[in-house]
Amino acid sequence: MNCLRRCLVQQRLLSRRNLNTKLHIGVTKKSGELTAHSWLSYQGIVINDSADVVERYTELQAASDSQIQVMLK
């Protein structure tokens, strides 16, 4: 949860300087349990974490409206 708080604060501070960042949330399985991590990117570059940490996680993707309709059928 600390990484999410850190990202939200950093994103807010950067947006005040007109830097639009993207929040990423990823998951991985460790010792049979899911763990999550978050990080920020700016223009496709990770800005508040290292690449080796980020690549350990599978990023969650938002479902499109059409994907949601298929799941609901």
Biopython code that builds the backbone (N, CA, C, O; Angstrom):
import numpy as np
from Bio.PDB.StructureBuilder import StructureBuilder

atoms = [
    (1, "MET", "N", (0.815, -1.188, 0.000)),
    (1, "MET", "CA", (0.000, 0.000, 0.000)),
    (1, "MET", "C", (0.861, 1.255, 0.000)),
    (1, "MET", "O", (0.428, 2.299, -0.488)),
    (2, "ASN", "N", (2.052, 1.172, 0.529)),
    (2, "ASN", "CA", (2.930, 2.348, 0.543)),
    (2, "ASN", "C", (3.278, 2.816, -0.860)),
    (2, "ASN", "O", (3.359, 4.018, -1.111)),
    (3, "CYS", "N", (3.483, 1.883, -1.772)),
    (3, "CYS", "CA", (3.839, 2.274, -3.133)),
    (3, "CYS", "C", (2.684, 3.008, -3.814)),
    (3, "CYS", "O", (2.907, 3.941, -4.585)),
    (4, "LEU", "N", (1.456, 2.589, -3.529)),
    (4, "LEU", "CA", (0.299, 3.264, -4.119)),
    (4, "LEU", "C", (0.171, 4.683, -3.572)),
    (4, "LEU", "O", (-0.048, 5.624, -4.334)),
    (5, "ARG", "N", (0.306, 4.839, -2.273)),
    (5, "ARG", "CA", (0.264, 6.182, -1.677)),
    (5, "ARG", "C", (1.349, 7.068, -2.264)),
    (5, "ARG", "O", (1.102, 8.220, -2.620)),
    (6, "ARG", "N", (2.548, 6.522, -2.361)),
    (6, "ARG", "CA", (3.682, 7.277, -2.919)),
    (6, "ARG", "C", (3.378, 7.717, -4.341)),
    (6, "ARG", "O", (3.627, 8.866, -4.707)),
    (7, "CYS", "N", (2.843, 6.812, -5.138)),
    (7, "CYS", "CA", (2.531, 7.138, -6.532)),
    (7, "CYS", "C", (1.452, 8.213, -6.634)),
    (7, "CYS", "O", (1.557, 9.126, -7.453)),
    (8, "LEU", "N", (0.426, 8.104, -5.810)),
    (8, "LEU", "CA", (-0.663, 9.084, -5.869)),
    (8, "LEU", "C", (-0.177, 10.477, -5.484)),
    (8, "LEU", "O", (-0.569, 11.466, -6.104)),
    (9, "VAL", "N", (0.669, 10.558, -4.468)),
    (9, "VAL", "CA", (1.228, 11.855, -4.062)),
    (9, "VAL", "C", (2.138, 12.402, -5.150)),
    (9, "VAL", "O", (2.043, 13.576, -5.508)),
    (10, "GLN", "N", (3.017, 11.564, -5.677)),
    (10, "GLN", "CA", (3.922, 12.014, -6.739)),
    (10, "GLN", "C", (3.147, 12.437, -7.981)),
    (10, "GLN", "O", (3.490, 13.433, -8.618)),
    (11, "GLN", "N", (2.112, 11.691, -8.325)),
    (11, "GLN", "CA", (1.311, 12.027, -9.497)),
    (11, "GLN", "C", (0.643, 13.387, -9.313)),
    (11, "GLN", "O", (0.593, 14.197, -10.239)),
    (12, "ARG", "N", (0.141, 13.622, -8.131)),
    (12, "ARG", "CA", (-0.506, 14.916, -7.841)),
    (12, "ARG", "C", (0.501, 16.065, -7.942)),
    (12, "ARG", "O", (0.203, 17.098, -8.542)),
    (13, "LEU", "N", (1.687, 15.889, -7.362)),
    (13, "LEU", "CA", (2.712, 16.931, -7.415)),
    (13, "LEU", "C", (3.153, 17.205, -8.854)),
    (13, "LEU", "O", (3.325, 18.359, -9.247)),
    (14, "LEU", "N", (3.333, 16.157, -9.624)),
    (14, "LEU", "CA", (3.757, 16.321, -11.016)),
    (14, "LEU", "C", (2.664, 16.955, -11.869)),
    (14, "LEU", "O", (2.954, 17.727, -12.783)),
    (15, "SER", "N", (1.416, 16.629, -11.572)),
    (15, "SER", "CA", (0.320, 17.219, -12.357)),
    (15, "SER", "C", (0.226, 18.725, -12.123)),
    (15, "SER", "O", (-0.195, 19.467, -13.010)),
    (16, "ARG", "N", (0.613, 19.173, -10.945)),
    (16, "ARG", "CA", (0.646, 20.616, -10.668)),
    (16, "ARG", "C", (1.661, 21.342, -11.553)),
    (16, "ARG", "O", (1.564, 22.550, -11.769)),
    (17, "ARG", "N", (2.622, 20.592, -12.053)),
    (17, "ARG", "CA", (3.635, 21.139, -12.975)),
    (17, "ARG", "C", (3.317, 20.770, -14.422)),
    (17, "ARG", "O", (4.173, 20.852, -15.303)),
    (18, "ASN", "N", (2.076, 20.365, -14.647)),
    (18, "ASN", "CA", (1.583, 19.995, -15.977)),
    (18, "ASN", "C", (2.313, 18.802, -16.594)),
    (18, "ASN", "O", (2.467, 18.726, -17.813)),
    (19, "LEU", "N", (2.757, 17.884, -15.757)),
    (19, "LEU", "CA", (3.371, 16.641, -16.221)),
    (19, "LEU", "C", (2.357, 15.531, -15.985)),
    (19, "LEU", "O", (2.115, 15.130, -14.846)),
    (20, "ASN", "N", (1.774, 15.043, -17.059)),
    (20, "ASN", "CA", (0.743, 14.007, -16.959)),
    (20, "ASN", "C", (1.388, 12.631, -16.958)),
    (20, "ASN", "O", (1.940, 12.186, -17.964)),
    (21, "THR", "N", (1.309, 11.976, -15.825)),
    (21, "THR", "CA", (1.902, 10.656, -15.667)),
    (21, "THR", "C", (0.815, 9.599, -15.724)),
    (21, "THR", "O", (-0.373, 9.901, -15.610)),
    (22, "LYS", "N", (1.239, 8.356, -15.902)),
    (22, "LYS", "CA", (0.315, 7.230, -15.923)),
    (22, "LYS", "C", (0.612, 6.354, -14.713)),
    (22, "LYS", "O", (1.763, 6.008, -14.449)),
    (23, "LEU", "N", (-0.434, 6.004, -13.987)),
    (23, "LEU", "CA", (-0.323, 5.109, -12.843)),
    (23, "LEU", "C", (-0.470, 3.672, -13.315)),
    (23, "LEU", "O", (-1.422, 3.342, -14.022)),
    (24, "HIS", "N", (0.458, 2.824, -12.933)),
    (24, "HIS", "CA", (0.435, 1.404, -13.286)),
    (24, "HIS", "C", (0.288, 0.589, -12.006)),
    (24, "HIS", "O", (0.887, 0.910, -10.980)),
    (25, "ILE", "N", (-0.515, -0.466, -12.081)),
    (25, "ILE", "CA", (-0.645, -1.395, -10.964)),
    (25, "ILE", "C", (-0.418, -2.792, -11.517)),
    (25, "ILE", "O", (-1.034, -3.202, -12.501)),
    (26, "GLY", "N", (0.479, -3.510, -10.863)),
    (26, "GLY", "CA", (0.806, -4.856, -11.305)),
    (26, "GLY", "C", (0.699, -5.850, -10.165)),
    (26, "GLY", "O", (0.699, -5.475, -8.993)),
    (27, "VAL", "N", (0.608, -7.123, -10.523)),
    (27, "VAL", "CA", (0.520, -8.196, -9.528)),
    (27, "VAL", "C", (1.526, -9.293, -9.866)),
    (27, "VAL", "O", (1.930, -9.461, -11.016)),
    (28, "THR", "N", (1.911, -10.020, -8.850)),
    (28, "THR", "CA", (2.748, -11.201, -9.019)),
    (28, "THR", "C", (2.399, -12.180, -7.910)),
    (28, "THR", "O", (1.767, -11.811, -6.921)),
    (29, "LYS", "N", (2.806, -13.407, -8.078)),
    (29, "LYS", "CA", (2.539, -14.428, -7.071)),
    (29, "LYS", "C", (3.843, -14.767, -6.362)),
    (29, "LYS", "O", (4.821, -15.172, -6.990)),
    (30, "LYS", "N", (3.843, -14.594, -5.047)),
    (30, "LYS", "CA", (5.003, -14.928, -4.225)),
    (30, "LYS", "C", (4.566, -15.889, -3.141)),
    (30, "LYS", "O", (3.625, -15.609, -2.399)),
    (31, "SER", "N", (5.234, -17.005, -3.046)),
    (31, "SER", "CA", (4.916, -18.012, -2.020)),
    (31, "SER", "C", (3.431, -18.350, -1.990)),
    (31, "SER", "O", (2.845, -18.532, -0.923)),
    (32, "GLY", "N", (2.828, -18.433, -3.178)),
    (32, "GLY", "CA", (1.424, -18.801, -3.269)),
    (32, "GLY", "C", (0.438, -17.675, -3.013)),
    (32, "GLY", "O", (-0.772, -17.897, -3.058)),
    (33, "GLU", "N", (0.932, -16.469, -2.746)),
    (33, "GLU", "CA", (0.043, -15.339, -2.493)),
    (33, "GLU", "C", (0.267, -14.251, -3.529)),
    (33, "GLU", "O", (1.390, -14.030, -3.981)),
    (34, "LEU", "N", (-0.814, -13.573, -3.901)),
    (34, "LEU", "CA", (-0.697, -12.445, -4.824)),
    (34, "LEU", "C", (-0.179, -11.224, -4.078)),
    (34, "LEU", "O", (-0.638, -10.910, -2.980)),
    (35, "THR", "N", (0.768, -10.552, -4.681)),
    (35, "THR", "CA", (1.230, -9.274, -4.153)),
    (35, "THR", "C", (1.092, -8.251, -5.268)),
    (35, "THR", "O", (1.138, -8.593, -6.450)),
    (36, "ALA", "N", (0.923, -7.005, -4.883)),
    (36, "ALA", "CA", (0.715, -5.942, -5.856)),
    (36, "ALA", "C", (1.768, -4.864, -5.679)),
    (36, "ALA", "O", (2.370, -4.727, -4.614)),
    (37, "HIS", "N", (1.978, -4.107, -6.734)),
    (37, "HIS", "CA", (2.934, -3.005, -6.722)),
    (37, "HIS", "C", (2.441, -1.938, -7.692)),
    (37, "HIS", "O", (1.773, -2.257, -8.676)),
    (38, "SER", "N", (2.758, -0.691, -7.427)),
    (38, "SER", "CA", (2.375, 0.386, -8.342)),
    (38, "SER", "C", (3.585, 1.253, -8.644)),
    (38, "SER", "O", (4.524, 1.349, -7.853)),
    (39, "TRP", "N", (3.533, 1.889, -9.827)),
    (39, "TRP", "CA", (4.606, 2.778, -10.261)),
    (39, "TRP", "C", (4.041, 3.788, -11.247)),
    (39, "TRP", "O", (2.923, 3.634, -11.738)),
    (40, "LEU", "N", (4.813, 4.807, -11.528)),
    (40, "LEU", "CA", (4.411, 5.843, -12.472)),
    (40, "LEU", "C", (5.299, 5.811, -13.701)),
    (40, "LEU", "O", (6.473, 5.444, -13.637)),
    (41, "SER", "N", (4.707, 6.205, -14.827)),
    (41, "SER", "CA", (5.509, 6.410, -16.033)),
    (41, "SER", "C", (5.160, 7.772, -16.615)),
    (41, "SER", "O", (4.066, 8.300, -16.417)),
    (42, "TYR", "N", (6.118, 8.313, -17.331)),
    (42, "TYR", "CA", (5.935, 9.577, -18.041)),
    (42, "TYR", "C", (6.452, 9.365, -19.457)),
    (42, "TYR", "O", (7.620, 9.032, -19.659)),
    (43, "GLN", "N", (5.582, 9.558, -20.424)),
    (43, "GLN", "CA", (5.900, 9.344, -21.833)),
    (43, "GLN", "C", (6.501, 7.957, -22.062)),
    (43, "GLN", "O", (7.458, 7.794, -22.819)),
    (44, "GLY", "N", (5.917, 6.963, -21.390)),
    (44, "GLY", "CA", (6.321, 5.574, -21.571)),
    (44, "GLY", "C", (7.551, 5.137, -20.797)),
    (44, "GLY", "O", (7.994, 3.997, -20.936)),
    (45, "ILE", "N", (8.114, 6.030, -19.977)),
    (45, "ILE", "CA", (9.325, 5.712, -19.203)),
    (45, "ILE", "C", (8.978, 5.660, -17.720)),
    (45, "ILE", "O", (8.371, 6.589, -17.188)),
    (46, "VAL", "N", (9.364, 4.572, -17.051)),
    (46, "VAL", "CA", (9.135, 4.452, -15.610)),
    (46, "VAL", "C", (9.969, 5.522, -14.914)),
    (46, "VAL", "O", (11.171, 5.641, -15.150)),
    (47, "ILE", "N", (9.307, 6.308, -14.043)),
    (47, "ILE", "CA", (10.021, 7.444, -13.446)),
    (47, "ILE", "C", (10.249, 7.335, -11.943)),
    (47, "ILE", "O", (11.051, 8.094, -11.399)),
    (48, "ASN", "N", (9.587, 6.440, -11.269)),
    (48, "ASN", "CA", (9.779, 6.389, -9.818)),
    (48, "ASN", "C", (10.085, 4.976, -9.305)),
    (48, "ASN", "O", (9.826, 4.658, -8.145)),
    (49, "ASP", "N", (10.625, 4.160, -10.162)),
    (49, "ASP", "CA", (10.995, 2.807, -9.775)),
    (49, "ASP", "C", (12.045, 2.305, -10.755)),
    (49, "ASP", "O", (12.324, 2.957, -11.761)),
    (50, "SER", "N", (12.614, 1.171, -10.468)),
    (50, "SER", "CA", (13.602, 0.624, -11.388)),
    (50, "SER", "C", (12.948, -0.407, -12.301)),
    (50, "SER", "O", (11.980, -1.065, -11.920)),
    (51, "ALA", "N", (13.475, -0.536, -13.479)),
    (51, "ALA", "CA", (12.916, -1.447, -14.481)),
    (51, "ALA", "C", (12.923, -2.890, -13.988)),
    (51, "ALA", "O", (11.996, -3.644, -14.285)),
    (52, "ASP", "N", (13.952, -3.288, -13.241)),
    (52, "ASP", "CA", (14.019, -4.683, -12.786)),
    (52, "ASP", "C", (12.927, -4.999, -11.765)),
    (52, "ASP", "O", (12.480, -6.143, -11.686)),
    (53, "VAL", "N", (12.494, -4.021, -10.993)),
    (53, "VAL", "CA", (11.386, -4.252, -10.054)),
    (53, "VAL", "C", (10.077, -4.350, -10.826)),
    (53, "VAL", "O", (9.288, -5.268, -10.600)),
    (54, "VAL", "N", (9.846, -3.415, -11.729)),
    (54, "VAL", "CA", (8.601, -3.353, -12.494)),
    (54, "VAL", "C", (8.395, -4.604, -13.338)),
    (54, "VAL", "O", (7.265, -5.074, -13.469)),
    (55, "GLU", "N", (9.454, -5.148, -13.908)),
    (55, "GLU", "CA", (9.282, -6.304, -14.798)),
    (55, "GLU", "C", (8.922, -7.577, -14.053)),
    (55, "GLU", "O", (8.593, -8.581, -14.686)),
    (56, "ARG", "N", (8.973, -7.566, -12.739)),
    (56, "ARG", "CA", (8.543, -8.730, -11.949)),
    (56, "ARG", "C", (7.021, -8.831, -11.844)),
    (56, "ARG", "O", (6.490, -9.851, -11.405)),
    (57, "TYR", "N", (6.333, -7.778, -12.244)),
    (57, "TYR", "CA", (4.881, -7.704, -12.081)),
    (57, "TYR", "C", (4.177, -7.746, -13.428)),
    (57, "TYR", "O", (4.700, -7.261, -14.431)),
    (58, "THR", "N", (2.991, -8.328, -13.437)),
    (58, "THR", "CA", (2.129, -8.317, -14.608)),
    (58, "THR", "C", (1.145, -7.178, -14.407)),
    (58, "THR", "O", (0.374, -7.165, -13.448)),
    (59, "GLU", "N", (1.184, -6.225, -15.326)),
    (59, "GLU", "CA", (0.346, -5.043, -15.177)),
    (59, "GLU", "C", (-1.118, -5.370, -15.424)),
    (59, "GLU", "O", (-1.457, -6.072, -16.377)),
    (60, "LEU", "N", (-1.969, -4.862, -14.567)),
    (60, "LEU", "CA", (-3.407, -5.007, -14.748)),
    (60, "LEU", "C", (-3.858, -4.047, -15.833)),
    (60, "LEU", "O", (-3.405, -2.904, -15.893)),
    (61, "GLN", "N", (-4.750, -4.519, -16.689)),
    (61, "GLN", "CA", (-5.272, -3.707, -17.783)),
    (61, "GLN", "C", (-6.764, -3.509, -17.580)),
    (61, "GLN", "O", (-7.463, -4.415, -17.128)),
    (62, "ALA", "N", (-7.243, -2.329, -17.913)),
    (62, "ALA", "CA", (-8.678, -2.063, -17.837)),
    (62, "ALA", "C", (-9.387, -2.801, -18.971)),
    (62, "ALA", "O", (-8.895, -2.865, -20.097)),
    (63, "ALA", "N", (-10.533, -3.347, -18.652)),
    (63, "ALA", "CA", (-11.331, -4.031, -19.673)),
    (63, "ALA", "C", (-12.102, -3.000, -20.485)),
    (63, "ALA", "O", (-12.582, -2.007, -19.938)),
    (64, "SER", "N", (-12.219, -3.229, -21.772)),
    (64, "SER", "CA", (-13.006, -2.346, -22.628)),
    (64, "SER", "C", (-14.492, -2.665, -22.452)),
    (64, "SER", "O", (-14.846, -3.712, -21.909)),
    (65, "ASP", "N", (-15.344, -1.772, -22.906)),
    (65, "ASP", "CA", (-16.790, -1.996, -22.827)),
    (65, "ASP", "C", (-17.195, -3.287, -23.529)),
    (65, "ASP", "O", (-18.040, -4.027, -23.025)),
    (66, "SER", "N", (-16.595, -3.564, -24.694)),
    (66, "SER", "CA", (-16.959, -4.781, -25.416)),
    (66, "SER", "C", (-16.516, -6.030, -24.666)),
    (66, "SER", "O", (-17.210, -7.046, -24.697)),
    (67, "GLN", "N", (-15.374, -5.971, -23.998)),
    (67, "GLN", "CA", (-14.921, -7.120, -23.201)),
    (67, "GLN", "C", (-15.845, -7.365, -22.016)),
    (67, "GLN", "O", (-16.116, -8.510, -21.656)),
    (68, "ILE", "N", (-16.324, -6.288, -21.416)),
    (68, "ILE", "CA", (-17.242, -6.421, -20.285)),
    (68, "ILE", "C", (-18.563, -7.046, -20.738)),
    (68, "ILE", "O", (-19.131, -7.889, -20.044)),
    (69, "GLN", "N", (-19.044, -6.622, -21.914)),
    (69, "GLN", "CA", (-20.297, -7.184, -22.443)),
    (69, "GLN", "C", (-20.150, -8.677, -22.671)),
    (69, "GLN", "O", (-21.078, -9.433, -22.380)),
    (70, "VAL", "N", (-19.010, -9.123, -23.184)),
    (70, "VAL", "CA", (-18.774, -10.552, -23.427)),
    (70, "VAL", "C", (-18.771, -11.310, -22.100)),
    (70, "VAL", "O", (-19.332, -12.401, -22.005)),
    (71, "MET", "N", (-18.147, -10.738, -21.087)),
    (71, "MET", "CA", (-18.086, -11.402, -19.778)),
    (71, "MET", "C", (-19.461, -11.507, -19.134)),
    (71, "MET", "O", (-19.728, -12.457, -18.399)),
    (72, "LEU", "N", (-20.326, -10.553, -19.398)),
    (72, "LEU", "CA", (-21.656, -10.540, -18.788)),
    (72, "LEU", "C", (-22.636, -11.492, -19.443)),
    (72, "LEU", "O", (-23.680, -11.798, -18.866)),
    (73, "LYS", "N", (-22.317, -11.966, -20.641)),
    (73, "LYS", "CA", (-23.232, -12.869, -21.363)),
    (73, "LYS", "C", (-23.208, -14.261, -20.794)),
    (73, "LYS", "O", (-23.917, -15.140, -21.283)),
]
sb = StructureBuilder()
sb.init_structure("model")
sb.init_model(0)
sb.init_chain("A")
sb.init_seg("    ")
for serial, (resi, resn, name, xyz) in enumerate(atoms, 1):
    if name == "N":
        sb.init_residue(resn, " ", resi, " ")
    sb.init_atom(name, np.array(xyz, "f"), 0.0, 1.0, " ", f" {name:<3s}", serial, name[0])
structure = sb.get_structure()
